């Protein structure tokens, strides 16, 4: 394919740079557009109708949404490239939550857009009033199918964003996530114009538990291009009113690696223009580091009376060259009850060509007790950039497993210089026993390679793999809950919801295992297990997330009088990502809370009837709770302040304090200053209750100042300093009668 970006010239307008309120206006000159995408998360996304929607996207968010040409038989979608200038495709949802309140359609056009370009879009799907309860789908009688939720024509003038080579996808390859499958994002000469359409329809999946949905609950898209000379790509984004990710857009379709889906249209080039498809990589990856973590969602859980175990197999194969073999051994044992499920997971890493180290998918022949078997599922991930070595997890569902030892022979079936490492494996066993309590088990299997790679832009907060268990659980009828985990590679930190364990992972050869009691931190829905790389992993290698199993056991929850076993009435701590430009997160601890609750953060223009603090105030906040059975026993507020405001006030980070209004006085709270990230100085403060709060500067308070991260990023993205009476938009675009202010930015 030819590089359209190199063939087609770009006219640049004259530039004028204007500073407003200590912030340069980030807009760029081109044939269309002018707004530079502010980042990959936490900004207001400009839509085609002139309105905005908050683009949150702090987590993974790549597993729930898909683009499909057949939503009934292929809800997980596929990658489609067509020359048809009109057609139909669907936006689907397979996430554990089961729904997305509103869908946004992204259209990306490669190269220069002609003046007579037009794209006609018609969307149809289900509408409902979003529920106020976190993760609660609408009821069947609350949804209505609307034929034509959006009908409109997109022209050249609708593309308000400056050209770029990537689509925003949160912490997934920030600033380098592909727009379409197979794209070489590193080729900066091949940009796309983008526009975002609010479709006014949501997606409903199988886990919404609503039957007989039209198009399987998908949003139907009908399109027709006029005068498309180059290449167009469609992507989907999901917005939710209530979820564990908070209010906003936090999901998109995957276009890199296994599970990718998308829809692209090759235009009709003028005579002699050649191939209009942009060049791209062959594997959907880019030169950005692939060591940031992803999300993996569990399918719907299963239920029976019995037990579940996840055991490492015996033996470590080590390095295999082409033609070499390794042997592993597993034993199903003689547990009580009837063996209902047996699954063998084979873990492989560092698959590459021996001559130049280029990563390649393993070519293996696997035999179990002498019989050649094919994997039922295969998951792969590159441990770094697009040519990095490949890790893989192979899933074998065993039938008629025999008692005693079973031998697994793994042969490297490559014919050249391919090498790989057999790390070992794990055996999942589910036994049915009517004498045991009823259990629900949910399994996440995959392969997610993570490591801290500061040169590649992957820091400690990015190198986190997440497994999401989204079944609804009745905590008042749950007696115990255990998290079973296996991984490989370097040691790391294991977390579950709002708790982390630094020593939970036990190494047995190259395989890491853990078995944790997680009842004290179990949520009624959307429980999240996290495998986090540490700085030691950065120097010693890569940590691969492989299998995670959540098992809940029914029965009467232990009471607080049961000593150490008291779990279900122990305080519940939960962290909420706030839909607020200044407050990032609020972690709340409630006594005996077993039902969903939600944190609400509101900006206040003034202190109201209260006397203002005797200190400069950056922002007033009202933090409250909904759905809580009792007042919180403690909370931690994570917030951020632009250094420009501190400089104006003559303050150092150690002087910034969160103050709480109690009685008739303002009390400074214990506040810690963290690192500078995305142009903000971050802070965290602890409080023993809710109230009205103020972010203020109190010299001499001496907040604990953490050492800044070595690569904390430029402060060039600071928001303008504000008075307490005004909100701080992330980006200010101002037009004056004297002229249009434009700024070209080559890189984000």
C-alpha positions as CSV (number, residue, x, y, z in Angstrom):
1,X,0.0,0.0,0.0
2,X,1.1,3.6,-0.7
3,X,1.6,6.2,2.0
4,X,-1.1,8.8,1.3
5,X,0.4,11.1,3.9
6,X,3.6,11.3,1.8
7,X,1.8,11.8,-1.5
8,X,-0.7,14.5,-0.5
9,X,0.5,17.9,0.5
10,X,-0.8,19.8,3.5
11,X,-1.3,23.6,3.4
12,X,-0.4,25.4,6.6
13,X,-1.9,28.6,7.7
14,X,0.0,31.4,9.2
15,X,0.3,31.1,13.0
16,X,-0.2,33.4,15.9
17,X,0.5,32.3,19.4
18,X,-1.5,34.0,22.2
19,X,-1.2,33.4,25.9
20,X,-4.5,33.6,27.8
21,X,-4.5,33.3,31.6
22,X,-1.0,31.7,31.6
23,X,-2.1,29.0,29.1
24,X,-1.2,28.7,25.4
25,X,-4.2,27.9,23.3
26,X,-3.5,24.4,21.9
27,X,-5.0,24.5,18.4
28,X,-3.4,23.6,15.1
29,X,-3.5,24.8,11.5
30,X,-4.6,22.5,8.7
31,X,-7.0,22.4,5.9
32,X,-9.7,21.7,8.5
33,X,-9.8,21.4,12.2
34,X,-7.7,23.3,14.8
35,X,-8.3,21.7,18.2
36,X,-5.4,19.6,19.4
37,X,-6.6,16.5,21.3
38,X,-5.9,17.3,24.9
39,X,-4.7,13.9,25.8
40,X,-5.9,10.3,26.2
41,X,-8.1,10.6,29.2
42,X,-9.9,13.1,31.4
43,X,-11.0,15.8,29.0
44,X,-14.2,17.1,27.4
45,X,-14.6,15.4,24.0
46,X,-16.0,17.8,21.3
47,X,-18.9,16.2,19.4
48,X,-20.2,16.8,15.9
49,X,-23.3,18.7,17.3
50,X,-21.1,21.2,19.1
51,X,-21.7,19.7,22.6
52,X,-19.3,17.8,24.7
53,X,-19.1,14.5,26.7
54,X,-16.6,13.8,29.4
55,X,-13.9,11.4,28.1
56,X,-12.7,9.7,31.3
57,X,-11.0,6.4,30.2
58,X,-8.5,5.8,33.0
59,X,-8.6,2.0,32.9
60,X,-8.3,-0.6,30.2
61,X,-11.8,-0.6,28.6
62,X,-10.9,-2.6,25.5
63,X,-12.9,-5.8,26.0
64,X,-16.6,-4.9,26.2
65,X,-17.2,-3.0,22.9
66,X,-16.9,-4.4,19.3
67,X,-17.8,-3.6,15.7
68,X,-19.5,-6.5,13.9
69,X,-21.2,-7.1,10.5
70,X,-23.4,-9.8,12.2
71,X,-24.4,-9.0,15.8
72,X,-26.4,-12.2,16.2
73,X,-23.7,-14.8,15.4
74,X,-20.6,-12.7,15.8
75,X,-21.1,-10.3,18.8
76,X,-17.4,-10.1,19.4
77,X,-17.0,-8.6,15.9
78,X,-14.3,-8.8,13.3
79,X,-11.9,-6.6,11.4
80,X,-13.6,-5.5,8.1
81,X,-12.1,-3.5,5.2
82,X,-14.3,-2.8,2.3
83,X,-14.4,-0.7,-0.9
84,X,-18.2,-0.4,-0.6
85,X,-19.0,3.3,-0.3
86,X,-22.3,2.5,1.5
87,X,-23.2,-0.3,3.9
88,X,-24.3,-1.4,7.4
89,X,-22.4,-2.5,10.5
90,X,-23.2,-2.8,14.2
91,X,-21.8,-1.7,17.5
92,X,-22.0,-4.5,20.0
93,X,-21.5,-5.1,23.8
94,X,-20.2,-8.3,25.4
95,X,-19.1,-6.8,28.7
96,X,-19.9,-8.2,32.1
97,X,-21.9,-5.1,33.0
98,X,-24.2,-5.8,30.1
99,X,-24.9,-2.4,28.8
100,X,-23.6,1.0,27.8
101,X,-25.9,4.0,28.2
102,X,-24.8,5.9,25.1
103,X,-22.6,5.2,22.1
104,X,-20.3,7.6,20.3
105,X,-19.2,6.9,16.7
106,X,-15.7,8.0,15.7
107,X,-14.9,8.6,12.1
108,X,-11.3,9.0,11.0
109,X,-10.4,10.2,7.4
110,X,-6.9,9.8,6.1
111,X,-5.1,12.7,4.4
112,X,-6.8,15.8,2.9
113,X,-10.6,16.0,3.0
114,X,-12.1,17.5,-0.2
115,X,-14.6,20.4,0.0
116,X,-17.4,18.3,-1.5
117,X,-16.9,15.4,1.0
118,X,-20.0,14.1,2.7
119,X,-20.8,11.2,5.0
120,X,-24.4,10.3,5.7
121,X,-25.0,8.4,8.9
122,X,-28.2,6.9,10.3
123,X,-28.1,5.1,13.7
124,X,-30.9,2.9,15.2
125,X,-30.9,1.2,18.6
126,X,-32.3,1.1,22.1
127,X,-32.9,4.1,24.3
128,X,-33.6,4.3,28.1
129,X,-33.2,6.6,31.0
130,X,-29.8,5.8,32.7
131,X,-30.3,4.2,36.1
132,X,-28.9,6.0,39.2
133,X,-27.5,2.8,40.6
134,X,-23.9,1.8,39.8
135,X,-23.7,-0.9,37.2
136,X,-27.4,-1.6,37.2
137,X,-28.8,-2.3,33.7
138,X,-32.2,-1.0,32.7
139,X,-35.2,-3.3,33.1
140,X,-36.8,-4.8,30.0
141,X,-39.8,-2.5,30.2
142,X,-37.6,0.5,30.4
143,X,-35.9,0.2,27.0
144,X,-37.4,1.2,23.7
145,X,-36.0,0.5,20.2
146,X,-35.9,3.7,18.1
147,X,-35.5,3.5,14.4
148,X,-33.3,6.5,13.6
149,X,-31.9,7.7,16.9
150,X,-29.4,9.8,14.8
151,X,-29.7,11.0,11.2
152,X,-27.2,13.5,9.9
153,X,-24.5,14.4,7.3
154,X,-20.9,14.9,8.2
155,X,-19.0,17.4,6.1
156,X,-15.5,18.8,6.0
157,X,-16.4,21.5,8.5
158,X,-17.4,18.9,11.2
159,X,-13.8,17.8,11.7
160,X,-12.7,20.1,14.5
161,X,-9.7,18.1,15.7
162,X,-6.2,18.6,14.3
163,X,-4.8,15.6,12.4
164,X,-3.2,12.8,14.4
165,X,-2.1,9.2,14.0
166,X,-3.7,7.7,17.1
167,X,-7.1,7.4,18.8
168,X,-7.6,8.2,22.5
169,X,-7.8,5.0,24.6
170,X,-6.8,5.9,28.1
171,X,-3.7,4.1,29.5
172,X,-3.6,1.7,26.5
173,X,-0.5,2.8,24.5
174,X,-1.1,6.5,25.4
175,X,-0.7,8.7,22.3
176,X,0.1,5.6,20.2
177,X,-3.0,3.5,20.1
178,X,-4.0,2.6,16.5
179,X,-7.0,4.0,14.7
180,X,-7.4,0.9,12.6
181,X,-6.0,-2.7,12.8
182,X,-2.6,-3.0,11.2
183,X,-1.7,0.7,11.4
184,X,1.9,1.8,11.9
185,X,1.2,4.5,14.4
186,X,4.9,5.6,14.5
187,X,4.5,7.0,10.9
188,X,3.8,10.6,11.8
189,X,3.4,11.5,8.1
190,X,0.2,9.6,7.8
191,X,-2.4,11.5,10.0
192,X,-6.2,11.3,10.2
193,X,-8.9,13.9,10.8
194,X,-11.4,12.7,13.3
195,X,-15.0,13.5,14.3
196,X,-17.2,12.1,17.0
197,X,-21.0,11.6,16.7
198,X,-23.4,11.1,19.7
199,X,-25.7,8.4,18.4
200,X,-28.3,8.8,21.2
201,X,-28.6,5.0,21.6
202,X,-27.0,2.5,24.0
203,X,-25.8,-1.1,23.6
204,X,-27.3,-4.0,25.5
205,X,-25.5,-7.3,25.7
206,X,-26.2,-10.8,27.0
207,X,-25.3,-9.8,30.5
208,X,-28.1,-7.2,30.6
209,X,-30.4,-10.3,31.0
210,X,-33.0,-8.8,28.6
211,X,-34.2,-11.3,26.1
212,X,-35.4,-11.0,22.5
213,X,-33.5,-7.8,21.7
214,X,-33.5,-6.6,18.2
215,X,-30.0,-7.0,16.6
216,X,-29.0,-8.7,19.8
217,X,-29.1,-5.2,21.5
218,X,-26.5,-3.6,19.1
219,X,-26.6,-0.2,17.6
220,X,-27.2,-0.4,13.9
221,X,-25.1,2.0,11.7
222,X,-26.0,2.8,8.1
223,X,-23.5,4.9,6.2
224,X,-22.9,6.3,2.7
225,X,-19.9,8.3,1.6
226,X,-19.7,10.9,-1.1
227,X,-16.3,11.9,-2.5
228,X,-14.1,9.9,-0.2
229,X,-10.7,9.9,-2.0
230,X,-8.6,8.2,0.6
231,X,-9.4,5.9,3.5
232,X,-11.9,6.0,6.4
233,X,-12.1,4.1,9.6
234,X,-14.9,3.7,12.2
235,X,-14.5,3.2,15.9
236,X,-17.0,3.0,18.8
237,X,-16.9,4.6,22.2
238,X,-19.2,4.0,25.2
239,X,-20.5,6.5,27.8
240,X,-22.1,5.4,31.0
241,X,-23.9,7.4,33.7
242,X,-23.0,5.0,36.5
243,X,-20.1,2.5,36.6
244,X,-17.1,1.6,38.6
245,X,-15.1,3.7,36.2
246,X,-17.3,6.7,37.0
247,X,-19.4,8.9,34.7
248,X,-18.1,9.4,31.3
249,X,-16.6,7.6,28.2
250,X,-14.3,4.8,29.3
251,X,-14.6,2.1,26.6
252,X,-13.7,1.6,22.9
253,X,-13.3,-1.3,20.5
254,X,-9.9,-3.0,20.5
255,X,-7.8,-2.6,17.3
256,X,-4.5,-4.1,18.4
257,X,-3.8,-7.8,19.0
258,X,-6.2,-10.7,19.7
259,X,-9.9,-9.7,20.0
260,X,-9.6,-6.7,17.6
261,X,-12.6,-5.5,15.6
262,X,-13.2,-2.5,13.4
263,X,-14.7,-1.3,10.1
264,X,-12.8,0.6,7.4
265,X,-13.7,1.9,3.9
266,X,-11.3,2.3,1.1
267,X,-12.1,5.4,-0.9
268,X,-12.4,6.0,-4.7
269,X,-9.1,7.7,-5.7
270,X,-9.0,10.0,-8.7
271,X,-7.4,8.4,-11.8
272,X,-3.7,7.9,-11.4
273,X,-3.8,8.5,-7.6
274,X,-2.8,4.8,-6.9
275,X,-3.6,2.9,-3.8
276,X,-5.6,4.9,-1.2
277,X,-5.1,2.6,1.7
278,X,-2.6,4.0,4.3
279,X,0.4,1.9,5.1
280,X,0.4,0.0,8.3
281,X,2.0,-2.6,10.4
282,X,1.2,-6.3,9.9
283,X,0.2,-7.1,13.5
284,X,-1.8,-4.2,14.7
285,X,0.9,-3.0,17.1
286,X,3.0,0.1,17.1
287,X,6.5,1.2,18.2
288,X,5.0,2.2,21.5
289,X,5.9,-0.1,24.4
290,X,3.3,-2.9,24.9
291,X,4.1,-3.3,28.5
292,X,1.2,-1.3,29.9
293,X,-1.6,-3.4,31.3
294,X,-5.0,-4.3,29.8
295,X,-8.4,-5.4,31.1
296,X,-9.7,-9.0,30.8
297,X,-13.3,-9.7,31.6
298,X,-14.7,-13.0,33.0
299,X,-17.6,-14.7,31.2
300,X,-20.7,-15.2,33.2
301,X,-20.0,-17.3,36.3
302,X,-21.2,-20.9,37.0
303,X,-22.8,-22.3,40.0
304,X,-22.9,-25.7,41.8
305,X,-22.4,-27.4,45.2
306,X,-18.7,-28.3,45.4
307,X,-15.2,-26.9,45.2
308,X,-12.7,-25.2,42.9
309,X,-8.9,-25.4,42.9
310,X,-6.2,-23.9,40.7
311,X,-2.9,-25.8,40.9
312,X,0.5,-25.3,39.3
313,X,1.6,-28.3,37.2
314,X,4.9,-30.0,37.9
315,X,8.0,-29.2,35.9
316,X,9.4,-26.3,34.0
317,X,10.4,-26.9,30.4
318,X,12.9,-24.1,30.1
319,X,14.2,-22.8,26.7
320,X,13.3,-24.8,23.6
321,X,14.9,-24.5,20.2
322,X,13.2,-25.8,17.1
323,X,12.7,-29.6,17.4
324,X,13.3,-29.7,21.2
325,X,10.8,-31.0,23.7
326,X,9.9,-30.4,27.3
327,X,7.7,-32.5,29.7
328,X,5.3,-31.3,32.3
329,X,3.1,-33.4,34.7
330,X,-0.2,-32.8,36.3
331,X,-2.4,-34.9,38.6
332,X,-6.1,-34.3,39.2
333,X,-5.9,-36.0,42.6
334,X,-8.7,-37.8,44.4
335,X,-10.8,-35.0,45.9
336,X,-14.3,-35.6,47.1
337,X,-17.3,-35.5,44.7
338,X,-17.5,-35.7,40.9
339,X,-15.0,-34.0,38.7
340,X,-17.1,-31.7,36.5
341,X,-14.5,-29.4,34.9
342,X,-10.7,-29.8,34.2
343,X,-8.8,-27.2,32.3
344,X,-5.1,-27.2,31.6
345,X,-3.3,-23.9,31.0
346,X,0.1,-23.9,29.3
347,X,2.3,-20.8,29.8
348,X,4.9,-19.8,27.1
349,X,7.1,-16.7,27.0
350,X,10.0,-15.1,25.2
351,X,9.1,-16.6,21.8
352,X,11.4,-15.1,19.1
353,X,13.8,-15.7,16.3
354,X,17.2,-16.6,17.6
355,X,19.2,-14.7,15.0
356,X,17.8,-11.2,15.5
357,X,15.5,-11.5,18.5
358,X,12.4,-10.5,16.5
359,X,9.3,-11.8,18.3
360,X,7.2,-14.5,16.7
361,X,4.2,-16.5,17.8
362,X,5.2,-19.9,19.2
363,X,4.8,-23.0,16.9
364,X,4.1,-25.8,19.3
365,X,2.9,-29.4,19.2
366,X,1.3,-30.4,22.4
367,X,0.6,-34.0,23.5
368,X,-1.2,-35.1,26.6
369,X,-0.6,-38.8,27.5
370,X,0.7,-39.3,24.0
371,X,-2.3,-37.8,22.2
372,X,-1.8,-34.7,20.1
373,X,-4.3,-31.9,21.2
374,X,-5.2,-28.5,19.9
375,X,-5.8,-25.6,22.2
376,X,-9.4,-24.5,22.7
377,X,-8.3,-20.9,23.2
378,X,-5.1,-19.1,22.6
379,X,-4.0,-15.7,24.1
380,X,-0.8,-13.8,23.1
381,X,0.8,-10.5,24.0
382,X,4.1,-8.9,23.0
383,X,6.5,-8.1,25.8
384,X,7.3,-4.7,24.5
385,X,7.2,-3.0,21.1
386,X,5.9,-4.5,17.8
387,X,9.1,-6.7,17.3
388,X,9.3,-7.7,20.9
389,X,9.2,-11.4,22.0
390,X,5.7,-13.0,22.3
391,X,4.2,-14.6,25.4
392,X,1.2,-17.0,25.0
393,X,-1.3,-18.8,27.2
394,X,-2.9,-22.0,25.7
395,X,-6.2,-23.3,27.1
396,X,-7.0,-27.0,26.9
397,X,-10.4,-28.2,28.1
398,X,-9.8,-31.8,29.2
399,X,-12.4,-34.6,28.7
400,X,-12.3,-37.9,30.7
401,X,-9.2,-36.9,32.7
402,X,-7.6,-40.0,34.2
403,X,-6.5,-40.5,37.8
404,X,-2.8,-40.4,38.6
405,X,-0.1,-38.5,36.7
406,X,-0.7,-37.2,33.2
407,X,2.3,-36.3,31.0
408,X,2.3,-33.2,28.8
409,X,4.9,-33.1,26.1
410,X,5.5,-29.8,24.4
411,X,7.6,-29.6,21.2
412,X,8.9,-26.5,19.4
413,X,7.6,-27.3,15.9
414,X,9.5,-24.4,14.3
415,X,11.6,-25.2,11.3
416,X,14.1,-22.3,11.6
417,X,15.8,-20.5,14.5
418,X,12.7,-19.9,16.5
419,X,13.1,-20.3,20.3
420,X,10.7,-20.0,23.2
421,X,10.5,-20.6,26.9
422,X,8.1,-23.1,28.5
423,X,7.3,-21.5,31.9
424,X,5.0,-24.3,33.1
425,X,1.2,-24.4,33.6
426,X,-1.8,-24.6,35.8
427,X,-4.7,-27.0,36.3
428,X,-8.2,-25.8,37.1
429,X,-10.4,-28.4,38.8
430,X,-14.1,-28.1,39.6
431,X,-15.7,-30.8,41.6
432,X,-19.4,-31.3,42.4
433,X,-20.3,-32.5,45.9
434,X,-23.9,-32.1,47.2
435,X,-22.5,-32.2,50.8
436,X,-20.6,-28.9,50.2
437,X,-22.1,-25.4,50.1
438,X,-23.1,-23.8,46.8
439,X,-20.4,-21.9,45.1
440,X,-20.2,-19.4,42.2
441,X,-16.9,-19.3,40.3
442,X,-15.8,-16.9,37.6
443,X,-12.6,-17.5,35.5
444,X,-10.5,-15.0,33.6
445,X,-7.9,-16.5,31.3
446,X,-5.5,-14.5,29.1
447,X,-2.0,-13.3,28.6
448,X,-1.1,-9.7,29.5
449,X,2.6,-8.8,29.7
450,X,3.4,-5.8,32.0
451,X,6.6,-4.2,33.2
452,X,7.7,-0.7,34.1
453,X,9.3,0.8,31.0
454,X,9.9,4.5,31.6
455,X,11.7,5.0,28.3
456,X,8.7,3.6,26.6
457,X,6.3,5.7,28.6
458,X,5.1,2.9,30.9
459,X,5.3,3.9,34.6
460,X,4.3,2.1,37.8
461,X,0.6,3.2,37.5
462,X,0.4,1.9,33.9
463,X,2.0,-1.5,34.3
464,X,-1.2,-3.1,35.8
465,X,-3.2,-6.0,34.4
466,X,-6.8,-6.1,35.5
467,X,-9.2,-9.0,35.7
468,X,-12.9,-8.0,36.0
469,X,-15.5,-10.3,37.6
470,X,-18.9,-8.7,36.9
471,X,-21.5,-11.2,38.2
472,X,-24.0,-9.9,40.7
473,X,-23.3,-11.3,44.2
474,X,-25.6,-11.3,47.3
475,X,-23.1,-10.4,50.0
476,X,-25.7,-11.0,52.7
477,X,-25.7,-14.7,51.6
478,X,-21.9,-15.0,51.1
479,X,-19.9,-16.9,53.7
480,X,-16.5,-16.8,52.1
481,X,-14.7,-15.6,49.0
482,X,-11.3,-16.6,47.6
483,X,-9.2,-15.2,44.8
484,X,-6.9,-17.8,43.0
485,X,-4.3,-16.4,40.7
486,X,-1.5,-17.7,38.5
487,X,1.1,-15.6,36.6
488,X,4.6,-16.0,35.3
489,X,7.8,-14.0,35.3
490,X,9.1,-11.4,37.7
491,X,7.4,-10.9,41.1
492,X,4.8,-8.2,41.5
493,X,2.0,-6.9,43.7
494,X,-1.5,-8.5,43.8
495,X,-4.5,-6.4,44.4
496,X,-8.3,-6.9,44.7
497,X,-10.6,-3.9,44.6
498,X,-9.2,-1.4,47.1
499,X,-6.6,-3.6,48.8
500,X,-3.1,-4.7,47.7
501,X,-0.8,-7.4,49.0
502,X,3.0,-7.1,48.4
503,X,3.8,-10.7,49.4
504,X,0.8,-12.7,48.2
505,X,2.5,-14.2,45.1
506,X,4.5,-17.4,45.7
507,X,7.0,-18.5,43.1
508,X,7.1,-22.1,42.1
509,X,9.8,-22.1,39.4
510,X,8.7,-19.5,36.8
511,X,5.0,-19.8,37.9
512,X,3.6,-17.4,40.4
513,X,0.5,-18.4,42.5
514,X,-1.7,-16.9,45.1
515,X,-4.8,-17.9,47.2
516,X,-6.3,-15.0,49.0
517,X,-9.3,-14.4,51.3
518,X,-11.1,-11.5,49.7
519,X,-14.4,-11.5,51.5
520,X,-13.5,-8.3,53.5
521,X,-13.1,-6.3,50.2
522,X,-15.7,-8.1,48.1
523,X,-18.2,-5.9,46.2
524,X,-21.7,-6.8,45.1
525,X,-20.7,-6.4,41.5
526,X,-17.7,-5.6,39.2
527,X,-14.9,-6.9,41.4
528,X,-11.4,-6.2,40.0
529,X,-8.2,-8.2,40.6
530,X,-5.0,-6.4,39.7
531,X,-1.5,-7.7,39.0
532,X,0.9,-4.8,39.3
533,X,4.6,-4.8,38.1
534,X,7.1,-3.3,40.5
535,X,10.3,-1.4,39.9
536,X,12.2,-4.6,40.5
537,X,10.4,-6.1,37.6
538,X,11.7,-3.3,35.4
539,X,15.3,-4.5,35.9
540,X,14.6,-8.2,36.1
541,X,12.1,-8.9,33.4
542,X,8.4,-9.0,32.5
543,X,5.4,-10.0,34.6
544,X,2.7,-12.0,32.8
545,X,-0.9,-12.2,34.0
546,X,-2.4,-15.6,33.1
547,X,-5.4,-16.9,35.1
548,X,-7.5,-15.5,37.8
549,X,-10.5,-17.2,39.5
550,X,-13.0,-15.7,41.9
551,X,-14.8,-18.3,44.1
552,X,-17.7,-17.2,46.4
553,X,-19.2,-19.7,48.9
554,X,-22.8,-19.2,49.9
555,X,-23.9,-19.2,53.5
556,X,-24.3,-16.9,56.5
557,X,-21.6,-14.2,56.6
558,X,-19.4,-14.4,59.6
559,X,-20.3,-11.8,62.3
560,X,-18.0,-9.3,63.9
561,X,-18.1,-11.5,67.1
562,X,-16.3,-14.4,65.3
563,X,-12.9,-12.9,65.8
564,X,-10.6,-12.8,62.8
565,X,-13.1,-14.6,60.6
566,X,-15.4,-11.6,60.8
567,X,-15.5,-10.3,57.2
568,X,-18.9,-9.4,55.9
569,X,-19.5,-6.8,58.6
570,X,-16.0,-5.5,58.6
571,X,-15.6,-1.9,57.3
572,X,-15.9,-1.7,53.5
573,X,-13.4,0.5,51.7
574,X,-14.1,1.5,48.2
575,X,-12.3,4.0,45.8
576,X,-14.3,6.1,43.4
577,X,-12.8,7.8,40.3
578,X,-14.4,11.3,40.5
579,X,-16.1,13.0,37.6
580,X,-14.3,16.2,38.5
581,X,-11.4,18.1,36.8
582,X,-9.6,18.6,40.2
583,X,-10.6,15.7,42.4
584,X,-9.3,12.4,40.8
585,X,-10.3,9.9,43.4
586,X,-12.1,9.5,46.7
587,X,-11.5,6.4,48.8
588,X,-14.2,5.9,51.5
589,X,-14.4,3.4,54.4
590,X,-17.9,2.6,55.7
591,X,-18.8,0.4,58.7
592,X,-20.8,-2.8,57.9
593,X,-21.6,-1.7,54.3
594,X,-22.6,-4.5,52.1
595,X,-24.7,-2.8,49.4
596,X,-23.6,-0.4,46.6
597,X,-22.9,3.2,47.5
598,X,-21.5,6.1,45.5
599,X,-19.4,9.2,46.1
600,X,-20.5,12.6,44.7
601,X,-18.1,15.5,44.3
602,X,-19.5,19.0,43.5
603,X,-17.6,22.2,42.9
604,X,-18.8,25.2,44.9
605,X,-18.3,28.7,43.6
606,X,-17.9,30.2,47.1
607,X,-17.9,29.3,50.7
608,X,-21.6,30.3,50.8
609,X,-22.8,31.4,54.3
610,X,-19.6,30.0,55.8
611,X,-16.7,32.3,56.6
612,X,-13.9,31.8,54.1
613,X,-10.6,30.4,55.4
614,X,-7.9,32.9,56.2
615,X,-5.8,31.6,53.3
616,X,-5.8,31.7,49.5
617,X,-8.3,29.1,48.2
618,X,-8.0,27.3,44.9
619,X,-11.3,25.4,45.0
620,X,-14.2,24.7,47.3
621,X,-15.7,21.1,47.2
622,X,-18.8,19.4,48.6
623,X,-18.2,15.7,48.9
624,X,-21.2,13.5,49.8
625,X,-22.4,9.9,49.6
626,X,-25.5,8.2,48.2
627,X,-26.7,4.8,49.2
628,X,-24.6,4.6,52.4
629,X,-26.0,3.0,55.5
630,X,-23.8,5.0,57.9
631,X,-21.4,7.9,57.9
632,X,-17.9,7.1,56.8
633,X,-15.2,6.3,59.3
634,X,-12.5,7.7,57.0
635,X,-11.9,8.9,53.5
636,X,-8.8,9.8,51.4
637,X,-9.2,12.5,48.7
638,X,-6.7,12.6,45.8
639,X,-6.7,16.0,44.1
640,X,-4.5,18.1,41.8
641,X,-3.5,21.7,41.5
642,X,-1.7,23.5,38.6
643,X,1.7,24.7,39.5
644,X,0.8,28.1,37.9
645,X,-1.7,28.8,40.7
646,X,0.9,27.9,43.4
647,X,3.4,30.2,41.7
648,X,0.9,33.1,41.6
649,X,0.2,32.6,45.4
650,X,3.9,32.2,46.2
651,X,3.3,28.7,47.5
652,X,5.4,25.5,47.5
653,X,3.8,22.1,47.2
654,X,4.3,21.6,50.9
655,X,2.1,24.6,51.6
656,X,-1.0,23.2,49.8
657,X,-3.6,21.7,52.2
658,X,-7.1,20.3,52.1
659,X,-9.2,22.0,54.7
660,X,-12.4,20.7,56.2
661,X,-15.2,22.8,57.6
662,X,-16.5,21.5,60.9
663,X,-18.6,23.4,63.3
664,X,-17.7,27.0,62.5
665,X,-14.0,26.5,61.8
666,X,-11.7,25.4,58.9
667,X,-9.4,22.6,60.0
668,X,-6.3,21.8,57.9
669,X,-6.0,18.0,57.2
670,X,-3.0,15.8,56.8
671,X,-2.0,16.3,53.2
672,X,0.8,14.6,51.2
673,X,2.2,16.1,48.0
674,X,2.9,13.6,45.2
675,X,4.5,13.9,41.8
676,X,3.8,16.2,38.9
677,X,1.7,14.4,36.2
678,X,0.1,15.8,33.1
679,X,0.9,19.4,34.2
680,X,-0.6,19.1,37.7
681,X,0.9,18.7,41.1
682,X,-0.9,15.8,42.8
683,X,-1.9,15.6,46.5
684,X,-3.8,13.2,48.8
685,X,-5.4,14.2,52.1
686,X,-7.1,12.1,54.8
687,X,-10.3,13.1,56.7
688,X,-12.5,11.3,59.3
689,X,-15.7,12.5,57.8
690,X,-17.6,14.3,55.1
691,X,-18.1,18.1,54.9
692,X,-17.4,21.1,52.8
693,X,-13.7,21.2,51.9
694,X,-11.3,23.8,50.5
695,X,-8.1,23.4,48.7
696,X,-6.0,26.1,50.1
697,X,-2.5,27.4,50.6
698,X,-1.3,27.5,54.2
699,X,2.5,28.3,54.4
700,X,4.2,26.4,57.2
701,X,1.8,23.4,57.2
702,X,4.7,21.4,55.7
703,X,2.8,18.7,53.8
704,X,4.8,15.6,53.2
705,X,6.4,15.9,49.8
706,X,7.1,12.8,47.8
707,X,10.0,12.6,45.4
708,X,8.9,13.4,41.9
709,X,8.9,10.7,39.3
710,X,11.9,11.0,37.0
711,X,9.8,11.3,33.9
712,X,6.8,13.1,35.3
713,X,6.2,14.9,32.1
714,X,6.2,18.5,30.9
715,X,4.2,21.1,32.7
716,X,3.2,22.6,29.4
717,X,-0.3,21.2,29.7
718,X,-1.2,23.1,32.8
719,X,-4.7,24.5,33.1
720,X,-4.9,28.2,33.7
721,X,-4.9,29.4,37.3
722,X,-8.4,30.2,38.5
723,X,-10.1,32.1,41.3
724,X,-12.2,30.0,43.7
725,X,-15.3,31.2,42.0
726,X,-14.5,29.7,38.6
727,X,-14.0,26.2,37.2
728,X,-10.8,25.4,35.3
729,X,-11.4,24.0,31.8
730,X,-8.6,21.8,30.5
731,X,-8.3,23.8,27.3
732,X,-9.4,27.3,26.4
733,X,-10.2,28.1,22.8
734,X,-10.8,31.8,22.3
735,X,-11.7,33.7,19.1
736,X,-11.3,37.4,18.9
737,X,-12.5,39.9,16.3
738,X,-8.8,40.7,15.7
739,X,-8.1,37.2,14.3
740,X,-8.1,33.5,14.9
741,X,-5.5,32.1,17.2
742,X,-3.9,28.9,16.1
743,X,-1.0,26.8,17.4
744,X,0.5,23.8,15.8
745,X,1.7,21.0,18.1
746,X,3.7,18.3,16.4
747,X,3.4,15.8,19.3
748,X,1.1,15.3,22.3
